[in-house]
Structures are given as structure tokens and as C-alpha cells.
């Protein structure tokens, strides 16, 4: 087995690291897009159901469901893992 060079060890350490700035940037950008997307999907579903049934309350109900879904996913993503990381 041949020994790794110091550069190869650095690269493999960065690739394994969950705290690299690229990974964190991707994680938080994903969260930034997830909240409005959940809210928008809830609104659209409620709007079309309101049009289909001739009501006006389903838009508000599904909008609130979308907001709640966004917050649930936000808390799940930001909650620390069980292994302490």
C-alpha cells in the first residue's frame, strides 16, 4: 500500500467534511427556497380547489398548511443530528 501525499489527504478531508462552506451554502440556499415554495404550493392548491368547489375558504386553509409544512421542514433540517454533529 503506498502512502498518500499530503495534498491527497487534504482533498479527501475536505471532501468528507460536512462543514465546508459549499455544503453549508447549498443547505441554507435550499432552505431559503423551500419556505416560499411550500407556501406557494399550498396557496395554489387551495386556489384551484376553491375554483373547483365554488368556495373561498380553502385558499386560506391550504395557505396555512403550506406555511406550516415549510416550518416543519425548516425545523427538521436545522435540528442537530442524533450523533451530535
Helices and strands as residue ranges (DSSP letters): H 6-16, H 21-53, H 58-78
